Amino acid sequence: MTVSPDPSSPGPSSPPVLIRPMAPSDVPVAERISDEAFLAADLLTVPRGAPDPTPRPAERSERWIARTRSFLDTDPQGCVVAETLEGPDAGAVIGFATSMVRERLWVLATFAVLPGAQGLGLGSRLLAAAEQSGRAAGCDRAMLSASDDPRALRRYWGAGFRLHGQRLLSGVLDRSALPAVTGLREGTEADRDLLDTLDRERRGAGHGPDHVALAAQGALVVDAAGDGYAYAAASGPALVAARDEGTARRLLWECLARTEPGADVEVGHVSGANDWAVDVALTARLTLRHDGWLGTRGMDAPTTYLHHGALL
């Protein structure tokens, strides 16, 4: 999930707001805020030739709500909302941030302010409140996935994040290009220690409880030698992690092979550190375009690793 635009500086008419912990009842409201904020940002920054942005489909909204509720179970200290204190809309939630701590890594999952409330300094306050969880845990590295909104990028750069351009490869797969892939097997819950070991090698921290959400999104495929894994979703890879480029390529090809013939396929979150994925996807005759930014702090962009947009 790409994080939303962040107001760059407080405005003169900033309303009184309370930054408080997110409650379960806030989650559907936060989903609506994120959808409105992301759509507004996408409409302003959509590249020429890219499809017109549209509101989030119902299936993705349901998945977003379920994932965010799981953050309240595992990382309540990293999930906050901004609530108005005065006026006719007193008590309304107008912004939020969700984040998680995974071992030494702090991850900003989603961050959004209603378009009409942007430019009032709320984003800075929400981000600072969410980051408290990472500081309290002693995290020495952080990741986020950002849109092209220039205000957001200035905010993350100012917070110490290096920004790495991401590519999206999409289209209808040329199935005649699919190679014969061997050396892979179906994964199970018993593999999670191995998965977390691979995560630590790639990004410095295991996904831990996030494997539940990942497994709900796609089938787990594991390299038989233990050198990588992937979650193969209906439209392509939800995540790929491998020790070497050869294993990463085989896993990506397997994810592509599992998509429905004739369906639209996506290989997303491809940073410049993972040009091997560009080679695979272009060989499969997918179309390449820029699509947001990976932000890292205290670490390089992970290699032989295609991250998940919200769980990174």
C-alpha positions as CSV (number, residue, x, y, z in Angstrom):
1,M,0.0,0.0,0.0
2,T,1.5,3.3,-1.0
3,V,1.5,5.9,1.7
4,S,-0.5,9.0,1.0
5,P,0.5,12.7,0.6
6,D,1.9,14.3,3.7
7,P,1.3,18.0,4.4
8,S,4.6,19.7,4.2
9,S,4.0,22.5,6.8
10,P,1.4,23.6,9.3
11,G,-1.1,26.1,7.9
12,P,-2.3,29.3,9.7
13,S,-5.8,27.9,10.4
14,S,-4.8,24.5,11.7
15,P,-7.8,23.1,13.7
16,P,-7.5,21.7,17.2
17,V,-7.1,18.0,16.9
18,L,-6.3,15.1,19.2
19,I,-3.7,12.5,18.2
20,R,-4.8,9.3,19.9
21,P,-4.4,5.5,19.5
22,M,-6.5,4.0,16.7
23,A,-9.5,2.0,17.9
24,P,-11.2,-0.9,16.0
25,S,-14.1,1.3,15.2
26,D,-11.8,3.7,13.5
27,V,-10.6,1.2,10.9
28,P,-13.5,1.5,8.3
29,V,-13.2,5.3,8.5
30,A,-9.4,5.1,8.0
31,E,-10.0,2.9,4.9
32,R,-12.3,5.5,3.4
33,I,-9.8,8.3,4.2
34,S,-6.9,6.4,2.6
35,D,-9.0,5.7,-0.5
36,E,-9.9,9.3,-0.9
37,A,-6.4,10.6,-0.2
38,F,-4.7,8.0,-2.5
39,L,-7.1,8.7,-5.3
40,A,-6.7,12.5,-5.1
41,A,-2.9,12.1,-5.2
42,D,-3.0,9.6,-8.1
43,L,-5.2,12.0,-10.1
44,L,-2.6,14.7,-9.7
45,T,0.4,12.6,-10.5
46,V,-0.8,9.9,-13.0
47,P,1.8,9.6,-15.8
48,R,0.8,10.1,-19.4
49,G,-0.3,6.8,-20.9
50,A,-1.1,5.2,-17.5
51,P,-4.6,4.0,-16.8
52,D,-6.9,6.6,-15.1
53,P,-6.9,6.1,-11.3
54,T,-10.1,4.6,-9.8
55,P,-11.5,4.2,-6.3
56,R,-10.4,1.0,-4.5
57,P,-12.4,-2.1,-5.4
58,A,-14.6,-3.6,-2.7
59,E,-12.4,-6.7,-2.4
60,R,-9.3,-4.6,-1.8
61,S,-11.2,-2.5,0.7
62,E,-12.1,-5.6,2.7
63,R,-8.5,-6.8,2.6
64,W,-7.3,-3.4,3.7
65,I,-9.7,-3.4,6.7
66,A,-8.7,-7.0,7.7
67,R,-5.0,-6.2,7.5
68,T,-5.3,-3.0,9.5
69,R,-7.3,-4.7,12.2
70,S,-4.5,-7.2,12.5
71,F,-2.1,-4.3,13.1
72,L,-4.2,-3.3,16.1
73,D,-3.6,-6.8,17.4
74,T,0.1,-6.9,16.8
75,D,1.2,-3.3,16.9
76,P,-1.4,-1.0,18.5
77,Q,1.3,1.4,19.7
78,G,2.2,2.2,16.1
79,C,-1.4,3.0,14.9
80,V,-2.8,6.5,15.6
81,V,-5.6,8.8,14.3
82,A,-6.2,12.6,14.3
83,E,-9.6,13.5,15.7
84,T,-11.2,17.0,15.5
85,L,-12.0,18.6,18.8
86,E,-14.1,21.6,17.8
87,G,-16.8,22.7,15.3
88,P,-19.7,20.8,13.7
89,D,-17.4,17.8,12.9
90,A,-16.0,17.5,16.4
91,G,-15.0,13.9,17.0
92,A,-14.5,13.1,13.4
93,V,-11.3,11.2,12.3
94,I,-9.6,13.2,9.6
95,G,-6.2,11.4,9.4
96,F,-4.3,8.3,10.5
97,A,-1.1,6.4,10.4
98,T,-0.5,2.7,10.8
99,S,3.0,1.2,11.4
100,M,4.7,-1.9,12.8
101,V,7.8,-3.0,14.5
102,R,9.4,-6.2,13.2
103,E,12.6,-6.9,15.2
104,R,15.0,-4.1,14.2
105,L,12.8,-2.7,11.4
106,W,10.1,0.0,11.6
107,V,7.6,-0.1,8.7
108,L,5.2,2.7,7.9
109,A,2.3,0.7,6.4
110,T,-0.3,3.5,5.6
111,F,-0.4,7.2,6.3
112,A,-3.3,9.5,5.1
113,V,-5.0,12.8,5.8
114,L,-8.3,13.7,4.2
115,P,-7.7,15.9,1.1
116,G,-9.6,18.8,2.7
117,A,-7.5,18.7,5.8
118,Q,-4.1,18.6,4.2
119,G,-1.6,21.5,4.5
120,L,-2.5,22.0,8.2
121,G,0.4,20.1,9.8
122,L,-1.6,17.0,10.7
123,G,0.7,14.7,8.7
124,S,3.8,15.7,10.6
125,R,2.1,15.1,13.9
126,L,0.7,11.7,12.9
127,L,4.1,10.6,11.4
128,A,5.9,11.6,14.6
129,A,3.4,9.8,16.8
130,A,3.6,6.6,14.7
131,E,7.4,6.7,14.7
132,Q,7.5,6.6,18.5
133,S,6.9,2.9,18.4
134,G,10.1,2.4,16.3
135,R,12.1,4.6,18.6
136,A,10.9,2.9,21.7
137,A,11.8,-0.5,20.2
138,G,15.3,0.7,19.2
139,C,14.8,0.1,15.5
140,D,17.9,1.0,13.5
141,R,16.3,0.7,10.1
142,A,13.0,1.7,8.4
143,M,11.0,1.2,5.2
144,L,8.0,2.7,3.5
145,S,6.4,2.8,0.1
146,A,5.4,6.3,-1.2
147,S,3.5,7.9,-4.0
148,D,4.8,10.5,-6.4
149,D,3.3,13.4,-4.4
150,P,6.1,15.9,-4.0
151,R,5.0,17.1,-0.5
152,A,5.1,13.5,0.8
153,L,8.6,12.9,-0.7
154,R,9.9,16.1,0.9
155,R,8.6,15.0,4.2
156,Y,10.2,11.5,4.0
157,W,13.5,12.9,2.7
158,G,13.5,15.3,5.6
159,A,12.9,12.4,8.0
160,G,16.0,10.7,6.7
161,F,14.6,8.3,4.1
162,R,16.5,7.6,0.9
163,L,14.1,7.4,-2.0
164,H,14.5,4.6,-4.6
165,G,12.3,4.8,-7.7
166,Q,9.9,1.8,-8.2
167,R,8.7,0.3,-11.4
168,L,5.4,-1.5,-12.2
169,L,5.3,-4.1,-14.9
170,S,1.8,-5.0,-16.0
171,G,-0.3,-6.4,-18.9
172,V,-1.4,-9.7,-20.3
173,L,1.3,-12.4,-19.9
174,D,2.8,-14.0,-23.0
175,R,2.5,-17.5,-21.8
176,S,4.6,-18.9,-24.6
177,A,7.6,-17.2,-22.8
178,L,7.1,-19.2,-19.6
179,P,10.1,-21.5,-18.9
180,A,9.9,-24.8,-17.2
181,V,10.6,-24.1,-13.6
182,T,11.9,-26.8,-11.2
183,G,13.2,-27.0,-7.7
184,L,10.2,-25.4,-6.0
185,R,7.5,-26.8,-3.7
186,E,4.3,-25.7,-1.9
187,G,5.0,-24.0,1.4
188,T,3.2,-24.5,4.7
189,E,3.1,-22.9,8.2
190,A,6.0,-25.1,9.2
191,D,8.3,-23.1,6.8
192,R,7.8,-19.8,8.7
193,D,11.1,-20.0,10.5
194,L,12.9,-20.4,7.2
195,L,10.9,-17.5,5.7
196,D,11.9,-15.2,8.6
197,T,15.5,-16.2,8.2
198,L,15.4,-15.2,4.6
199,D,13.6,-12.0,5.5
200,R,16.4,-11.1,7.9
201,E,19.0,-11.7,5.2
202,R,17.1,-9.5,2.7
203,R,15.7,-6.6,4.9
204,G,17.1,-7.2,8.4
205,A,13.9,-8.5,10.0
206,G,11.4,-11.3,9.7
207,H,7.8,-10.8,8.8
208,G,6.6,-12.7,11.8
209,P,2.8,-12.4,12.2
210,D,2.5,-10.8,8.8
211,H,2.8,-14.2,7.2
212,V,-0.9,-14.7,8.1
213,A,-1.9,-11.7,6.0
214,L,0.4,-12.7,3.2
215,A,-0.9,-16.3,3.1
216,A,-4.4,-15.0,2.8
217,Q,-3.3,-13.0,-0.3
218,G,-1.5,-15.8,-2.2
219,A,-0.2,-19.3,-2.2
220,L,3.2,-19.8,-0.5
221,V,5.9,-21.3,-2.8
222,V,9.3,-22.3,-1.4
223,D,12.6,-23.1,-3.0
224,A,13.3,-26.8,-2.3
225,A,16.9,-25.9,-1.2
226,G,15.6,-23.3,1.2
227,D,17.1,-20.3,-0.8
228,G,13.9,-18.3,-1.3
229,Y,10.1,-18.1,-1.2
230,A,7.2,-16.2,-2.7
231,Y,3.6,-15.5,-2.2
232,A,1.8,-16.1,-5.5
233,A,-1.4,-13.9,-5.6
234,A,-4.1,-14.1,-8.3
235,S,-2.5,-11.2,-10.3
236,G,1.2,-11.9,-9.7
237,P,3.7,-11.9,-6.9
238,A,2.7,-10.4,-3.5
239,L,6.2,-10.8,-2.3
240,V,9.5,-12.5,-3.4
241,A,12.5,-13.1,-1.3
242,A,15.6,-15.1,-2.3
243,R,19.3,-15.5,-1.5
244,D,20.4,-15.2,-5.2
245,E,19.1,-13.9,-8.5
246,G,18.6,-17.4,-10.0
247,T,16.3,-18.4,-7.3
248,A,14.4,-15.1,-7.4
249,R,13.9,-15.5,-11.1
250,R,12.5,-19.0,-10.8
251,L,10.1,-17.8,-8.0
252,L,8.9,-14.9,-10.1
253,W,8.3,-17.1,-13.2
254,E,6.3,-19.5,-11.0
255,C,4.2,-16.6,-9.7
256,L,3.5,-15.5,-13.2
257,A,2.7,-19.1,-14.4
258,R,0.0,-19.4,-11.7
259,T,-2.0,-16.4,-13.0
260,E,-5.1,-17.1,-15.1
261,P,-4.5,-17.1,-18.9
262,G,-5.6,-13.8,-20.4
263,A,-5.9,-12.0,-17.1
264,D,-4.1,-8.8,-16.3
265,V,-0.9,-9.4,-14.4
266,E,1.2,-7.1,-12.2
267,V,4.8,-7.2,-11.0
268,G,5.0,-4.2,-8.6
269,H,7.5,-2.6,-6.2
270,V,10.5,-3.3,-8.5
271,S,13.3,-1.0,-7.3
272,G,16.6,-0.3,-9.2
273,A,18.2,-3.0,-7.0
274,N,16.1,-5.6,-8.7
275,D,16.6,-5.3,-12.4
276,W,16.4,-9.1,-12.7
277,A,12.6,-8.7,-12.2
278,V,12.5,-6.2,-15.1
279,D,14.2,-8.7,-17.3
280,V,11.8,-11.5,-16.4
281,A,8.7,-9.3,-16.8
282,L,9.7,-7.7,-20.1
283,T,10.6,-11.2,-21.5
284,A,7.0,-12.1,-20.6
285,R,5.9,-9.0,-22.7
286,L,4.6,-6.9,-19.8
287,T,4.7,-3.1,-20.0
288,L,7.1,-1.1,-17.8
289,R,6.3,2.2,-16.1
290,H,7.4,4.2,-13.1
291,D,5.2,3.7,-10.0
292,G,6.2,5.5,-6.8
293,W,9.1,5.2,-4.5
294,L,10.7,2.8,-1.9
295,G,11.9,4.7,1.1
296,T,14.7,3.2,3.3
297,R,16.5,4.5,6.3
298,G,19.5,2.9,7.9
299,M,19.6,0.3,5.1
300,D,20.0,-0.1,1.3
301,A,17.2,-1.1,-1.0
302,P,16.9,-4.9,-0.5
303,T,18.1,-7.0,-3.4
304,T,16.6,-10.2,-4.8
305,Y,13.5,-9.0,-3.0
306,L,10.2,-7.7,-4.2
307,H,8.4,-6.2,-1.2
308,H,4.8,-6.1,-0.3
309,G,3.3,-2.6,-0.6
310,A,2.0,-2.4,3.0
311,L,4.0,-5.1,4.8
312,L,7.3,-4.3,3.0
